[in-house]
């Protein structure tokens, strides 16, 4: 009984540590994404409007995407042509990439 309780306690402690580490990593990612948009000339609303106009769909998700140390605003839309992701440059407001496919959340 005591060994089972000790094993359970150890498992709970390890799980708590794993969750805390995961939460810290997620918090670090959000902080990096927030600071990445400081000084951006394009607002999130403007990037969403650009993506919706480009795809003809309705935005359902948007956020910061950092790939190869380049910051982009990623906007996911859903419309007649299905789910599409559009990447907008936060400095110029220009579309710097897009792709179709995936599923709406």
N, CA, C and O of each residue as an XYZ file, in Angstrom:
420
protein
N       0.839     -1.192      0.000
C       0.000      0.000      0.000
C       0.877      1.247      0.000
O       0.648      2.180     -0.770
N       1.874      1.252      0.862
C       2.761      2.405      0.962
C       3.540      2.584     -0.340
O       3.751      3.716     -0.775
N       3.970      1.493     -0.967
C       4.709      1.569     -2.229
C       3.809      2.126     -3.334
O       4.262      2.899     -4.178
N       2.525      1.728     -3.323
C       1.582      2.239     -4.320
C       1.356      3.734     -4.145
O       1.299      4.480     -5.122
N       1.227      4.164     -2.904
C       1.024      5.578     -2.621
C       2.249      6.386     -3.028
O       2.121      7.479     -3.580
N       3.430      5.852     -2.759
C       4.670      6.529     -3.136
C       4.788      6.619     -4.656
O       5.168      7.662     -5.187
N       4.466      5.541     -5.352
C       4.523      5.533     -6.814
C       3.523      6.529     -7.388
O       3.836      7.254     -8.332
N       2.325      6.566     -6.821
C       1.309      7.510     -7.281
C       1.765      8.947     -7.041
O       1.613      9.800     -7.915
N       2.315      9.214     -5.882
C       2.790     10.557     -5.548
C       3.905     10.984     -6.493
O       3.940     12.125     -6.953
N       4.813     10.059     -6.778
C       5.909     10.359     -7.692
C       5.373     10.631     -9.093
O       5.836     11.552     -9.766
N       4.403      9.839     -9.533
C       3.792     10.049    -10.856
C       3.106     11.408    -10.927
O       3.228     12.118    -11.926
N       2.392     11.767     -9.877
C       1.699     13.053     -9.850
C       2.702     14.200     -9.875
O       2.484     15.201    -10.557
N       3.793     14.060     -9.141
C       4.822     15.088     -9.100
C       5.475     15.244    -10.475
O       5.695     16.365    -10.933
N       5.784     14.135    -11.128
C       6.377     14.194    -12.462
C       5.414     14.812    -13.468
O       5.825     15.606    -14.315
N       4.157     14.461    -13.382
C       3.151     15.005    -14.299
C       3.014     16.508    -14.089
O       2.904     17.263    -15.055
N       3.021     16.943    -12.837
C       2.935     18.370    -12.544
C       4.134     19.103    -13.109
O       3.991     20.193    -13.664
N       5.306     18.522    -12.976
C       6.518     19.129    -13.525
C       6.460     19.220    -15.036
O       6.876     20.224    -15.615
N       5.950     18.185    -15.681
C       5.827     18.183    -17.135
C       4.842     19.251    -17.589
O       5.081     19.938    -18.582
N       3.741     19.390    -16.866
C       2.766     20.416    -17.213
C       3.347     21.806    -17.018
O       3.123     22.695    -17.840
N       4.081     21.998    -15.954
C       4.688     23.301    -15.697
C       5.700     23.641    -16.777
O       5.755     24.777    -17.247
N       6.508     22.652    -17.176
C       7.486     22.879    -18.241
C       6.784     23.224    -19.542
O       7.217     24.122    -20.263
N       5.704     22.518    -19.846
C       4.934     22.786    -21.054
C       4.321     24.180    -21.003
O       4.330     24.898    -22.003
N       3.794     24.565    -19.853
C       3.197     25.891    -19.710
C       4.248     26.980    -19.862
O       3.984     28.014    -20.475
N       5.432     26.760    -19.311
C       6.510     27.737    -19.446
C       6.933     27.876    -20.900
O       7.184     28.987    -21.368
N       7.016     26.765    -21.619
C       7.384     26.801    -23.037
C       6.327     27.542    -23.838
O       6.660     28.346    -24.708
N       5.059     27.283    -23.555
C       3.974     27.967    -24.258
C       4.011     29.459    -23.955
O       3.814     30.282    -24.849
N       4.267     29.812    -22.681
C       4.352     31.207    -22.291
C       5.519     31.887    -22.999
O       5.396     33.031    -23.437
N       6.643     31.196    -23.115
C       7.816     31.737    -23.815
C       7.493     31.981    -25.283
O       7.875     33.012    -25.838
N       6.788     31.037    -25.923
C       6.394     31.190    -27.327
C       5.492     32.410    -27.509
O       5.669     33.182    -28.451
N       4.526     32.580    -26.605
C       3.611     33.712    -26.697
C       4.352     35.025    -26.498
O       4.056     36.015    -27.167
N       5.312     35.040    -25.583
C       6.100     36.243    -25.352
C       6.924     36.576    -26.588
O       7.000     37.739    -26.985
N       7.541     35.573    -27.198
C       8.330     35.790    -28.409
C       7.449     36.301    -29.534
O       7.852     37.193    -30.279
N       6.249     35.743    -29.666
C       5.335     36.172    -30.718
C       4.852     37.596    -30.481
O       4.754     38.382    -31.423
N       4.550     37.933    -29.232
C       4.095     39.288    -28.923
C       5.182     40.307    -29.205
O       4.914     41.354    -29.794
N       6.396     40.015    -28.795
C       7.481     40.961    -29.017
C       7.858     41.032    -30.492
O       8.398     42.044    -30.939
N       7.588     39.990    -31.247
C       7.914     39.980    -32.675
C       7.100     41.005    -33.446
O       7.548     41.493    -34.484
N       5.921     41.335    -32.960
C       5.061     42.287    -33.662
C       5.260     43.732    -33.204
O       4.644     44.648    -33.751
N       6.115     43.936    -32.207
C       6.378     45.312    -31.790
C       7.025     46.062    -32.942
O       7.977     45.580    -33.556
N       6.510     47.220    -33.221
C       7.035     48.007    -34.326
C       6.424     47.642    -35.670
O       6.807     48.211    -36.692
N       5.486     46.707    -35.690
C       4.835     46.330    -36.950
C       4.006     47.498    -37.468
O       3.395     48.233    -36.691
N       3.992     47.658    -38.761
C       3.230     48.735    -39.388
C       1.816     48.294    -39.729
O       0.947     49.124    -39.996
N       1.586     46.987    -39.719
C       0.288     46.416    -40.075
C      -0.354     45.844    -38.814
O       0.281     45.096    -38.070
N      -1.599     46.195    -38.584
C      -2.311     45.637    -37.433
C      -2.830     44.248    -37.769
O      -2.899     43.864    -38.937
N      -3.188     43.515    -36.755
C      -3.765     42.191    -36.962
C      -5.070     42.315    -37.754
O      -5.351     41.491    -38.624
N      -5.855     43.336    -37.454
C      -7.116     43.553    -38.186
C      -6.867     43.806    -39.667
O      -7.609     43.316    -40.518
N      -5.830     44.567    -39.972
C      -5.502     44.827    -41.373
C      -5.045     43.552    -42.076
O      -5.412     43.311    -43.226
N      -4.253     42.743    -41.393
C      -3.794     41.479    -41.978
C      -4.972     40.542    -42.230
O      -5.016     39.856    -43.251
N      -5.916     40.513    -41.307
C      -7.110     39.678    -41.477
C      -7.914     40.152    -42.685
O      -8.354     39.338    -43.497
N      -8.105     41.457    -42.806
C      -8.853     42.000    -43.946
C      -8.161     41.655    -45.263
O      -8.825     41.316    -46.243
N      -6.844     41.739    -45.290
C      -6.083     41.398    -46.502
C      -6.285     39.933    -46.864
O      -6.514     39.602    -48.027
N      -6.200     39.057    -45.868
C      -6.357     37.616    -46.114
C      -7.772     37.290    -46.584
O      -7.957     36.493    -47.504
N      -8.766     37.905    -45.952
C     -10.158     37.642    -46.361
C     -10.400     38.114    -47.793
O     -11.083     37.439    -48.564
N      -9.851     39.254    -48.145
C     -10.007     39.756    -49.510
C      -9.304     38.828    -50.499
O      -9.819     38.563    -51.585
N      -8.132     38.341    -50.120
C      -7.351     37.461    -51.000
C      -8.055     36.126    -51.255
O      -8.048     35.620    -52.376
N      -8.657     35.566    -50.215
C      -9.258     34.230    -50.338
C     -10.756     34.249    -50.608
O     -11.316     33.270    -51.101
N     -11.402     35.362    -50.284
C     -12.856     35.402    -50.396
C     -13.531     34.642    -49.266
O     -14.738     34.408    -49.312
N     -12.774     34.259    -48.262
C     -13.314     33.510    -47.130
C     -13.392     34.361    -45.875
O     -13.026     35.536    -45.877
N     -13.875     33.748    -44.808
C     -14.020     34.386    -43.504
C     -12.902     33.894    -42.584
O     -12.707     32.687    -42.441
N     -12.173     34.810    -41.966
C     -11.093     34.427    -41.052
C     -11.661     33.763    -39.803
O     -12.669     34.210    -39.256
N     -11.008     32.697    -39.361
C     -11.420     32.040    -38.125
C     -10.260     31.894    -37.148
O     -10.463     31.495    -36.001
N      -9.045     32.213    -37.590
C      -7.898     32.136    -36.693
C      -6.791     33.025    -37.263
O      -6.626     33.123    -38.479
N      -6.048     33.661    -36.386
C      -4.934     34.501    -36.822
C      -3.924     34.591    -35.691
O      -4.275     34.522    -34.513
N      -2.674     34.745    -36.072
C      -1.632     34.869    -35.067
C      -0.285     35.087    -35.722
O      -0.174     35.238    -36.938
N       0.726     35.098    -34.887
C       2.084     35.319    -35.359
C       2.725     33.987    -35.709
O       2.560     32.992    -35.004
N       3.454     33.991    -36.808
C       4.187     32.802    -37.242
C       5.635     33.235    -37.455
O       5.904     34.191    -38.184
N       6.555     32.535    -36.823
C       7.969     32.839    -37.005
C       8.615     31.623    -37.654
O       8.666     30.542    -37.067
N       9.106     31.818    -38.874
C       9.753     30.723    -39.602
C      11.069     31.238    -40.166
O      11.113     32.275    -40.828
N      12.138     30.501    -39.895
C      13.475     30.910    -40.336
C      13.797     32.338    -39.892
O      14.380     33.121    -40.642
N      13.408     32.653    -38.674
C      13.634     33.959    -38.040
C      12.935     35.100    -38.765
O      13.285     36.264    -38.569
N      11.950     34.781    -39.600
C      11.145     35.802    -40.272
C       9.759     35.790    -39.643
O       9.136     34.740    -39.484
N       9.293     36.984    -39.291
C       7.987     37.131    -38.658
C       6.933     37.341    -39.732
O       7.104     38.149    -40.645
N       5.838     36.598    -39.604
C       4.700     36.742    -40.511
C       3.431     36.677    -39.676
O       3.421     36.100    -38.588
N       2.376     37.264    -40.186
C       1.068     37.103    -39.569
C       0.352     36.025    -40.363
O       0.168     36.156    -41.573
N      -0.049     34.963    -39.687
C      -0.753     33.858    -40.336
C      -2.245     34.012    -40.085
O      -2.686     34.147    -38.943
N      -3.014     33.991    -41.162
C      -4.473     34.119    -41.056
C      -5.093     32.918    -41.753
O      -4.793     32.637    -42.913
N      -5.964     32.210    -41.032
C      -6.670     31.073    -41.618
C      -8.087     31.510    -41.951
O      -8.783     32.109    -41.131
N      -8.495     31.197    -43.169
C      -9.844     31.545    -43.613
C     -10.569     30.290    -44.072
O      -9.953     29.272    -44.387
N     -11.881     30.388    -44.101
C     -12.711     29.294    -44.584
C     -13.765     29.901    -45.491
O     -14.491     30.810    -45.088
N     -13.849     29.405    -46.704
C     -14.809     29.941    -47.668
C     -15.148     28.919    -48.727
O     -15.043     27.715    -48.495
N     -15.555     29.395    -49.887
C     -15.959     28.514    -50.984
C     -14.847     27.559    -51.395
O     -15.121     26.446    -51.843
N     -13.621     27.974    -51.250
C     -12.486     27.143    -51.660
C     -11.881     26.376    -50.487
O     -10.760     25.877    -50.579
N     -12.620     26.283    -49.394
C     -12.164     25.551    -48.226
C     -11.245     26.384    -47.340
O     -11.202     27.611    -47.433
N     -10.524     25.694    -46.492
C      -9.624     26.354    -45.552
C      -8.347     26.757    -46.274
O      -7.743     25.968    -47.001
N      -7.954     27.999    -46.052
C      -6.717     28.510    -46.644
C      -5.955     29.292    -45.583
O      -6.554     29.949    -44.731
N      -4.642     29.218    -45.642
C      -3.783     29.986    -44.752
C      -3.041     31.017    -45.583
O      -2.440     30.695    -46.608
N      -3.090     32.251    -45.130
C      -2.424     33.357    -45.815
C      -1.408     33.954    -44.847
O      -1.714     34.180    -43.676
N      -0.195     34.208    -45.345
C       0.860     34.816    -44.538
C       1.064     36.252    -45.010
O       1.293     36.505    -46.193
N       0.977     37.187    -44.062
C       1.092     38.606    -44.369
C       2.330     39.164    -43.678
O       2.573     38.884    -42.504
N       3.110     39.951    -44.410
C       4.286     40.607    -43.843
C       3.807     41.733    -42.923
O       3.045     42.593    -43.363
N       4.239     41.747    -41.652
C       3.747     42.753    -40.715
C       4.306     44.157    -40.964
O       3.822     45.125    -40.376
N       5.292     44.276    -41.805
C       5.853     45.595    -42.117
C       5.222     46.198    -43.367
O       4.874     47.379    -43.379
N       5.072     45.396    -44.414
C       4.575     45.921    -45.693
C       3.083     45.699    -45.899
O       2.452     46.425    -46.667
N       2.506     44.699    -45.221
C       1.105     44.352    -45.437
C       0.894     43.485    -46.660
O      -0.241     43.149    -46.998
N       1.983     43.119    -47.328
C       1.900     42.296    -48.532
C       1.758     40.820    -48.158
O       2.264     40.380    -47.126
N       1.071     40.070    -49.000
C       0.980     38.621    -48.824
C       2.304     38.016    -49.234
O       2.777     38.231    -50.350
N       2.904     37.251    -48.323
C       4.215     36.656    -48.589
C       4.132     35.144    -48.756
O       5.155     34.479    -48.922
N       2.933     34.604    -48.714
C       2.752     33.182    -48.924
C       1.331     32.778    -48.587
O       0.614     33.492    -47.886
N       0.937     31.626    -49.096
C      -0.372     31.081    -48.786
C      -0.405     29.620    -49.190
O       0.398     29.165    -50.004
N      -1.331     28.905    -48.616
C      -1.570     27.532    -49.033
C      -2.988     27.126    -48.687
O      -3.592     27.661    -47.758
N      -3.504     26.189    -49.430
C      -4.842     25.672    -49.218
C      -4.764     24.327    -48.522
O      -3.728     23.661    -48.525
N      -5.864     23.950    -47.937
C      -5.934     22.645    -47.293
C      -6.091     22.772    -45.795
O      -6.077     23.869    -45.238
N      -6.240     21.638    -45.164
C      -6.445     21.632    -43.713
C      -7.916     21.627    -43.392
O      -8.766     21.527    -44.277
N      -8.206     21.736    -42.105
C      -9.589     21.725    -41.648
C      -9.824     22.871    -40.687
O      -8.947     23.228    -39.901
N     -10.999     23.436    -40.754
C     -11.373     24.476    -39.793
C     -11.487     23.850    -38.414
O     -11.965     22.724    -38.273
N     -11.044     24.586    -37.390
C     -11.131     24.102    -36.002
C     -12.558     24.075    -35.536
O     -12.828     23.697    -34.396
